């Protein structure tokens, strides 16, 4: 699977939020937290942004969005574990 990082401003635009709305949504757990990609840079996986857009289009409630955000973060952790296992092998 290929994925790429979408910086916060374009991600917010794709999701239909302002930067403040994206930040507040992450603070409330409705969106996953951004990924740090540098000292002053962060973004989201493109696949996560696409999933969030589809969830909003489907009309998920805030509670359902929080559950989705939790699953997306768990998927990040699984990916991290897989990558570390590859490096260690």
C-alpha distance (Angstrom), angle and dihedral (degrees) to the residues before:
residue distance angle dihedral
X1 . . .
X2 3.77 . .
X3 3.75 119.1 .
X4 3.75 134.6 166.2
X5 3.78 139.0 -161.2
X6 3.78 119.2 -101.4
X7 3.79 112.3 -159.5
X8 3.80 118.2 -121.7
X9 3.82 100.0 -101.8
X10 3.85 95.7 52.2
X11 3.83 89.9 40.9
X12 3.81 90.5 53.3
X13 3.79 90.3 49.3
X14 3.82 92.6 50.1
X15 3.81 91.2 48.4
X16 3.80 91.5 47.1
X17 3.79 96.5 -115.3
X18 3.77 136.7 116.5
X19 3.80 117.4 -117.5
X20 3.79 87.9 -102.7
X21 3.80 90.9 50.7
X22 3.78 91.0 49.8
X23 3.82 91.1 49.1
X24 3.81 92.8 47.1
X25 3.82 91.3 46.2
X26 3.80 89.9 53.4
X27 3.82 90.0 48.0
X28 3.82 90.0 52.2
X29 3.81 90.9 46.6
X30 3.81 93.8 -115.6
X31 3.82 89.6 117.4
X32 3.79 127.4 30.6
X33 3.80 116.2 -104.2
X34 3.80 116.5 -95.0
X35 3.79 121.2 -98.8
X36 3.81 116.4 -115.1
X37 3.79 109.2 -125.7
X38 3.79 97.9 169.2
X39 3.78 143.5 -7.9
X40 3.79 92.3 -73.0
X41 3.78 102.0 12.6
X42 3.78 133.9 86.2
X43 3.77 138.3 160.1
X44 3.78 147.2 153.8
X45 3.77 135.3 -95.4
X46 3.80 109.3 -98.6
X47 3.80 89.8 -128.7
X48 3.82 90.0 56.6
X49 3.80 92.2 50.2
X50 3.81 90.1 49.9
X51 3.81 90.8 49.5
X52 3.81 91.5 49.7
X53 3.81 91.9 49.6
X54 3.82 90.9 50.3
X55 3.82 90.9 47.4
X56 3.80 92.0 51.2
X57 3.80 90.4 47.6
X58 3.80 89.0 51.5
X59 3.81 89.8 54.0
X60 3.80 99.4 -117.4
X61 3.80 114.5 -177.9
X62 3.79 122.1 -119.1
X63 3.81 89.6 -101.1
X64 3.80 91.2 51.9
X65 3.81 89.9 47.2
X66 3.82 89.9 52.5
X67 3.81 89.8 52.1
X68 3.79 89.8 48.5
X69 3.82 91.7 49.3
X70 3.81 89.3 51.4
X71 3.82 90.6 52.3
X72 3.82 91.2 48.4
X73 3.81 91.2 52.6
X74 3.82 90.6 48.0
X75 3.81 88.7 52.0
X76 3.82 88.8 53.8
X77 3.81 89.3 52.9
X78 3.80 91.1 49.8
X79 3.79 90.3 50.2
X80 3.80 89.9 50.6
X81 3.81 91.1 51.6
X82 3.81 91.3 49.1
X83 3.80 92.2 49.9
X84 3.79 92.4 47.9
X85 3.82 90.2 50.2
X86 3.81 90.0 52.0
X87 3.79 92.1 50.0
X88 3.80 91.8 47.5
X89 3.81 93.3 49.8
